[in-house]
Amino acid sequence: MTGGRTHPNGADFPLITQVATTESKGHGNQVLQPELAAILDLCRERPLAIVEIAALLDLWPSVVKVLCGDLLAKSLIAIKTPGEETSTPSVELLERVIRGIREL
């Protein structure tokens, strides 16, 4: 399936990376291996996380990462990686939350 590769080409995807197809029907004129076609079919309805795809296809998550890397290279999927935490809550906000919990 992966040709012996253990990491996707390019960046490594976290398990919660969302995968969506970039086309609505078919796979264009490309002949794809069955696992690649199955990933596209699963993600056509709604975006799915790498880990969800792995569970639904009964594949190792590392295999799904490599296959998604191949699909991304062919521009058949779009991915959305989880964002970095840009800011932390203020101490004042945390204190208000704690007071609110204590009042319960």
C-alpha positions as a printed NumPy array, in Angstrom:
array([[  0.   ,   0.   ,   0.   ],
       [  2.669,   2.489,   0.997],
       [  5.603,   1.065,  -0.925],
       [  7.557,   0.603,   2.301],
       [  7.233,   4.25 ,   3.325],
       [  6.516,   4.963,   6.968],
       [  6.099,   8.735,   6.753],
       [  4.107,  10.826,   4.296],
       [  5.917,  12.933,   1.728],
       [  6.143,  16.464,   3.042],
       [  4.791,  17.283,   6.484],
       [  3.643,  14.716,   9.012],
       [ -0.037,  15.008,   9.901],
       [ -1.313,  14.89 ,  13.495],
       [ -3.951,  12.194,  14.026],
       [ -6.696,  14.814,  14.314],
       [ -5.897,  16.407,  10.944],
       [ -9.146,  16.835,   9.002],
       [ -9.228,  15.44 ,   5.464],
       [-11.734,  16.54 ,   2.796],
       [-11.922,  15.742,  -0.895],
       [-11.339,  18.563,  -3.348],
       [-13.776,  17.221,  -5.921],
       [-17.414,  16.235,  -5.633],
       [-17.562,  13.113,  -7.811],
       [-15.176,  10.548,  -9.171],
       [-11.407,  10.711,  -9.17 ],
       [-10.933,  12.454, -12.478],
       [ -9.046,  10.409, -15.026],
       [ -6.739,   8.984, -12.401],
       [ -6.665,   5.269, -11.668],
       [ -6.152,   4.917,  -7.944],
       [ -5.321,   1.988,  -5.748],
       [ -8.369,   0.787,  -3.768],
       [ -7.257,   2.289,  -0.444],
       [ -6.817,   5.751,  -1.948],
       [-10.239,   5.544,  -3.588],
       [-11.761,   4.405,  -0.279],
       [-10.322,   7.427,   1.542],
       [-11.768,   9.75 ,  -1.094],
       [-15.154,   8.056,  -0.868],
       [-15.213,   8.362,   2.932],
       [-14.263,  12.044,   2.931],
       [-16.678,  13.063,   0.211],
       [-19.653,  13.422,   2.595],
       [-17.811,  15.375,   5.276],
       [-14.243,  15.926,   6.44 ],
       [-12.852,  13.157,   8.629],
       [ -9.835,  12.995,  10.909],
       [ -6.911,  10.733,  10.014],
       [ -7.707,   8.578,  13.034],
       [-11.369,   8.217,  11.957],
       [-10.35 ,   7.151,   8.465],
       [ -7.967,   4.589,   9.946],
       [-10.716,   3.148,  12.138],
       [-13.284,   3.01 ,   9.348],
       [-10.882,   1.336,   6.91 ],
       [ -9.266,  -0.875,   9.559],
       [ -5.8  ,   0.444,   8.701],
       [ -2.943,   1.656,  10.859],
       [ -3.012,   5.452,  11.291],
       [  0.566,   5.638,   9.992],
       [ -0.548,   3.947,   6.766],
       [ -3.441,   6.409,   6.394],
       [ -1.016,   9.306,   6.891],
       [  1.183,   8.06 ,   4.039],
       [ -1.824,   7.495,   1.778],
       [ -3.216,  10.945,   2.57 ],
       [  0.188,  12.401,   1.722],
       [ -0.092,  10.734,  -1.691],
       [ -3.61 ,  12.113,  -2.199],
       [ -2.476,  15.577,  -1.152],
       [  0.384,  15.436,  -3.655],
       [ -2.189,  14.646,  -6.37 ],
       [ -4.381,  17.551,  -5.174],
       [ -7.285,  15.176,  -4.517],
       [ -7.695,  16.179,  -0.87 ],
       [ -7.401,  19.263,   1.258],
       [ -6.261,  19.034,   4.842],
       [ -6.837,  21.197,   7.871],
       [ -4.362,  20.689,  10.666],
       [ -5.251,  21.656,  14.215],
       [ -4.325,  25.246,  15.   ],
       [ -1.791,  26.255,  17.524],
       [ -3.05 ,  27.835,  20.711],
       [ -2.646,  31.537,  20.   ],
       [ -3.414,  32.918,  23.418],
       [ -3.938,  31.732,  26.929],
       [ -6.809,  32.824,  29.133],
       [ -6.091,  35.604,  31.562],
       [ -5.722,  34.941,  35.268],
       [ -8.805,  37.099,  35.85 ],
       [-10.915,  34.898,  33.566],
       [ -9.704,  31.74 ,  35.288],
       [-10.506,  33.2  ,  38.713],
       [-14.038,  34.097,  37.547],
       [-14.547,  30.553,  36.259],
       [-13.376,  29.09 ,  39.581],
       [-15.713,  31.437,  41.506],
       [-18.594,  30.425,  39.243],
       [-17.9  ,  26.735,  39.8  ],
       [-17.726,  27.217,  43.561],
       [-21.105,  28.971,  43.512],
       [-22.697,  25.878,  41.985]])
